[in-house]
Amino acid sequence: MNVYAQFGLEPIINAAGASTRVGGPLMHPAAAKAMVEAAGSCVALDQLQGAASRIIAEATGAEAGYVTAGAAAGLTLSAAACLARLDIAIMDRLPDTSGLPNEIVISREQRNGYDHALRAAGARLVEVGMNELVAGAGVRRTEVWEYEAAMTDRTVAVAYFANPDSAPPVEEVAALCRQRGVPLIVDAAGQLPPAANLRRFVDAGADLVAFSGGKGLRGPQSSGILAGRGDLMMSVALQQLDLDEHWSVWDPPHNLIDLAKLRGFPRHGIGRGFKVAREEIVALLVALRCFVAGDYREDILRCHAYLRSVADGLVDVPGVQAQLVGGVAEDRFPMLELALDEARLGVTAFEVSRRLRTGTPPVYVNENRLQQGTLILHALGLEERLIEPLRQRLRDVLAPDSFAQPR
């Protein structure tokens, strides 16, 4: 019996991709094996994070690294590090930043629900630029001079949410931040692959870069990677670790925490609620090493084959146009776009998605373009055994007479 059945749940077919709400992708087999093995022994978490720091630094080219409870937790810890630096009294105050420098400059067009993670640390976001393209009121995007104009003695950081279309270029924003002595936080949660992005943002000059551990890396879904400057990573560690310790006996990993720079340590910090289990840290590090070794390229080929099989199974369904996007040439995971002729089908993409969800087995697709009448399918949550059921469910729901049937 499937383990979920013990709790009265039916596993879904996850064609939505890496989204946490559908459980994320299937974990890399080596990471899953490591997770089970790590659960059989205990280890000091500060020492394990010290080992993680070395491995992440090697993979990213950063001075240091840290395993976080997801990329959003990495953003909160990044903001906390920029707010407090190594001032342990401020660490104990957060998120109370009254009377303190607490502003993070951010482009208005990059605002999104995940910037709540920055505000959670006590930061106040200062917007720059105008979202003219979305508003249909102009052609310009945020420009570097606007970041500079917003910087004051209350500025503690600049936040940059990265995607292939982000503007201005991260290199230009990083150059300004270096000139003004202001840390740059980059949210690169979903930017792996391509593998080159592991180093791209650090090489560009970012001070802190957050990646998801449960998307393209295929580590635990609740894990993430933070890479960046050693002094800021030290602040991250101090605000996240369990510090119910005696100063006289504490011997943290020297590559992560320099006791000579401290007069003591804080109580449990604002990041204490973002604890990461030893099993998750180990599994993520194994997943990272597999990714760096190029395992994900085999996954790209496998995912492409899965989606091609689904597309081939829909060629005779009227009103559906299938197109594969991405793959080996682009060094990213492919996706299958199913453009629906809603007038011909007599139904909207929203209704198709709803029926896929509520049938048996339930199928979840990516819904980013339902407004344009398009279903998007990803394959990171699929296995060979799921392809025929997925193909059949799509054919059943998209059949010409399907929507004439009672709901």
Secondary structure, DSSP 8 states (H G I E B T S, - for coil): --GGGGGT----EEES-S-GGGT-S---HHHHHHHHHHTTS---HHHHHHHHHHHHHHHH--SEEEEESSHHHHHHHHHHHHHHTT-HHHHHHTT--TTS--EEEEEGGG--GGGHHHHTTT-EEEEES--HHHHTS-S----HHHHHHH--TTEEEEEEE--TT-SS-HHHHHHHHHHHT--EEEE-TT--SSTTHHHHHHHHT-SEEEEESSSTT-S-TT-EEEEE-HHHHHHHHHHHS-----TTT----TTT--GGG-SS--SS-TTGGG---HHHHHHHHHHHHHHHTTHHHHHHHHHHHHHHHHHHTTTTSTTEEEEEEEETTTTEEEEEEEEE-HHHHTS-HHHHHHHHHHSSS-EEEB-TTGGGTEEEEE-TT--HHHHHHHHHHHHHHHSTTGGGS--
